[in-house]
Amino acid sequence: MKRLLLLLLVITFGCSMDPKKNLDQLFGNEFKDNEPGAAVLLSVKGDTLIQKGYGIADTQSKEKITNATLFNIGSITKTVVSNTILKLAEEGKLSLNDSLSKYFHDFKNPKIANQVKLHFMLTHTSGLPDNRRKFLDAPYLLSADDQQNWDPIELNDSLAFEPGSHFEYSNPAFDGLALIIQKVSDRKWQEVVADKIFKPAGMLNSKITDGAFPTSGVAHGYINVLGEFTERDYGEEPTFAAAGNGGVWSSIKELAKYEQAIQKATFLKKETIDQSRSIMKYSNWADKNEPFMGYAWFITTTEDGAKVFSHTGTQGGFYADYVSIPEKEIFYVVLANRPFPREDFRKKIFETIGVKLKEIYVPK
């Protein structure tokens, strides 16, 4: 009898410690089959613990979410724009030490354009105030593209702080960077990204907002209003058309390819990747927090010291989270088409596989 009891305890304990089962249960409890949901992928040391879709991509068609469903990835887009800037720097078409004045000649205060260099834009330390609401109303922002989102920035009288001295998350900075890609390449920046990032990485189905809404195999974003899911998508929420700060549409399957391409130095040199994923420490730093930004990447460590590279994305009803720990061969990405407790899920996911992450700023 004692042996039987011991065996039952071992079996019960073993089942409760099965990470694949626990992960499936965690997401299955959060995302119901007939509601907007999510696609999630977690791999550890080459073992894919979960790669699955939950819920529906579209409340009208009831199309199921799969690992190939395209979602708007929100601000994870910024890492793509950053990597394209870095690629152009490798090719000698620009320098991270270039001032904005080299590319934009209509700043109300030219001194601002001279002070701000590209590397400050990549690390959210430019000091450029986001004054768009002062000049543009919400209905206009529904359709305002990168240029129209950037124009108000050139009307600033002064900087909020000396570049490099403080962190202030900036969406329009990446609209400006997208325009610079376009200027030095003499073609649409979306085409440049496709050629220099997506194609080498094998991301052949990923898209970037460039006018019309993607129509094939794509999720729609929703929010829950009084118990009903209401669409909050392209054309219904501001800034979707400002593609530089959040215009990439991709899948968990293709974002896994993106991360592999980064780690294998497929589209950038290894030294460039290493630089982009190193915390930028400026000599004039005066922020209350220690620096934690690379070039678009948020950088922290696990409690045992392994580097963690991450970014979140939020736009309309789309919520996304992307975390890579190369030293531990861990990659996690979740793309959702409705809000969910993203930070809590990140913590639970990594606790499931025995990894403790240090806290870090997460843009909302």
ChimeraX attribute file (.defattr): number of C-alpha atoms within 10 A of each C-alpha:
attribute: neighborCount
match mode: 1-to-1
recipient: residues
	/A:1	6
	/A:2	7
	/A:3	8
	/A:4	9
	/A:5	10
	/A:6	11
	/A:7	12
	/A:8	12
	/A:9	12
	/A:10	12
	/A:11	12
	/A:12	11
	/A:13	11
	/A:14	10
	/A:15	13
	/A:16	11
	/A:17	13
	/A:18	13
	/A:19	17
	/A:20	16
	/A:21	13
	/A:22	15
	/A:23	19
	/A:24	16
	/A:25	12
	/A:26	14
	/A:27	20
	/A:28	16
	/A:29	11
	/A:30	15
	/A:31	21
	/A:32	14
	/A:33	16
	/A:34	15
	/A:35	20
	/A:36	29
	/A:37	29
	/A:38	34
	/A:39	30
	/A:40	24
	/A:41	22
	/A:42	24
	/A:43	17
	/A:44	16
	/A:45	12
	/A:46	10
	/A:47	10
	/A:48	14
	/A:49	19
	/A:50	18
	/A:51	18
	/A:52	19
	/A:53	26
	/A:54	25
	/A:55	25
	/A:56	26
	/A:57	31
	/A:58	22
	/A:59	19
	/A:60	8
	/A:61	8
	/A:62	14
	/A:63	17
	/A:64	21
	/A:65	26
	/A:66	21
	/A:67	18
	/A:68	18
	/A:69	26
	/A:70	28
	/A:71	29
	/A:72	36
	/A:73	29
	/A:74	27
	/A:75	27
	/A:76	23
	/A:77	24
	/A:78	29
	/A:79	21
	/A:80	20
	/A:81	29
	/A:82	24
	/A:83	23
	/A:84	24
	/A:85	25
	/A:86	26
	/A:87	20
	/A:88	20
	/A:89	15
	/A:90	14
	/A:91	10
	/A:92	9
	/A:93	13
	/A:94	18
	/A:95	16
	/A:96	15
	/A:97	12
	/A:98	15
	/A:99	18
	/A:100	21
	/A:101	17
	/A:102	12
	/A:103	15
	/A:104	16
	/A:105	11
	/A:106	12
	/A:107	19
	/A:108	15
	/A:109	14
	/A:110	16
	/A:111	13
	/A:112	23
	/A:113	21
	/A:114	15
	/A:115	17
	/A:116	23
	/A:117	22
	/A:118	20
	/A:119	24
	/A:120	24
	/A:121	27
	/A:122	27
	/A:123	27
	/A:124	23
	/A:125	26
	/A:126	28
	/A:127	25
	/A:128	27
	/A:129	21
	/A:130	19
	/A:131	17
	/A:132	18
	/A:133	11
	/A:134	8
	/A:135	12
	/A:136	14
	/A:137	11
	/A:138	13
	/A:139	12
	/A:140	14
	/A:141	21
	/A:142	18
	/A:143	20
	/A:144	19
	/A:145	20
	/A:146	24
	/A:147	15
	/A:148	18
	/A:149	28
	/A:150	23
	/A:151	18
	/A:152	20
	/A:153	20
	/A:154	19
	/A:155	16
	/A:156	17
	/A:157	15
	/A:158	15
	/A:159	17
	/A:160	14
	/A:161	16
	/A:162	18
	/A:163	23
	/A:164	25
	/A:165	19
	/A:166	23
	/A:167	23
	/A:168	17
	/A:169	19
	/A:170	20
	/A:171	20
	/A:172	27
	/A:173	29
	/A:174	27
	/A:175	24
	/A:176	24
	/A:177	26
	/A:178	27
	/A:179	20
	/A:180	20
	/A:181	23
	/A:182	16
	/A:183	14
	/A:184	13
	/A:185	14
	/A:186	10
	/A:187	11
	/A:188	14
	/A:189	24
	/A:190	20
	/A:191	16
	/A:192	19
	/A:193	21
	/A:194	18
	/A:195	13
	/A:196	17
	/A:197	23
	/A:198	23
	/A:199	14
	/A:200	15
	/A:201	23
	/A:202	14
	/A:203	20
	/A:204	12
	/A:205	16
	/A:206	21
	/A:207	21
	/A:208	22
	/A:209	20
	/A:210	18
	/A:211	10
	/A:212	9
	/A:213	15
	/A:214	19
	/A:215	9
	/A:216	9
	/A:217	17
	/A:218	20
	/A:219	29
	/A:220	25
	/A:221	29
	/A:222	25
	/A:223	20
	/A:224	14
	/A:225	9
	/A:226	7
	/A:227	7
	/A:228	10
	/A:229	16
	/A:230	15
	/A:231	20
	/A:232	20
	/A:233	22
	/A:234	23
	/A:235	16
	/A:236	15
	/A:237	19
	/A:238	20
	/A:239	27
	/A:240	28
	/A:241	26
	/A:242	26
	/A:243	27
	/A:244	33
	/A:245	28
	/A:246	28
	/A:247	26
	/A:248	25
	/A:249	20
	/A:250	23
	/A:251	28
	/A:252	28
	/A:253	20
	/A:254	21
	/A:255	23
	/A:256	21
	/A:257	17
	/A:258	21
	/A:259	17
	/A:260	15
	/A:261	19
	/A:262	19
	/A:263	16
	/A:264	14
	/A:265	16
	/A:266	15
	/A:267	21
	/A:268	21
	/A:269	15
	/A:270	14
	/A:271	10
	/A:272	15
	/A:273	18
	/A:274	14
	/A:275	14
	/A:276	21
	/A:277	20
	/A:278	17
	/A:279	18
	/A:280	18
	/A:281	14
	/A:282	14
	/A:283	8
	/A:284	11
	/A:285	17
	/A:286	15
	/A:287	12
	/A:288	8
	/A:289	10
	/A:290	12
	/A:291	21
	/A:292	17
	/A:293	23
	/A:294	22
	/A:295	26
	/A:296	26
	/A:297	24
	/A:298	23
	/A:299	22
	/A:300	22
	/A:301	16
	/A:302	16
	/A:303	12
	/A:304	10
	/A:305	11
	/A:306	14
	/A:307	19
	/A:308	22
	/A:309	21
	/A:310	23
	/A:311	23
	/A:312	24
	/A:313	23
	/A:314	22
	/A:315	25
	/A:316	24
	/A:317	24
	/A:318	26
	/A:319	26
	/A:320	27
	/A:321	24
	/A:322	22
	/A:323	21
	/A:324	22
	/A:325	18
	/A:326	17
	/A:327	11
	/A:328	14
	/A:329	12
	/A:330	20
	/A:331	24
	/A:332	25
	/A:333	24
	/A:334	25
	/A:335	30
	/A:336	32
	/A:337	33
	/A:338	27
	/A:339	20
	/A:340	18
	/A:341	9
	/A:342	15
	/A:343	13
	/A:344	9
	/A:345	16
	/A:346	18
	/A:347	15
	/A:348	16
	/A:349	20
	/A:350	16
	/A:351	13
	/A:352	16
	/A:353	16
	/A:354	10
	/A:355	16
	/A:356	16
	/A:357	19
	/A:358	13
	/A:359	12
	/A:360	12
	/A:361	12
	/A:362	13
	/A:363	12
	/A:364	10
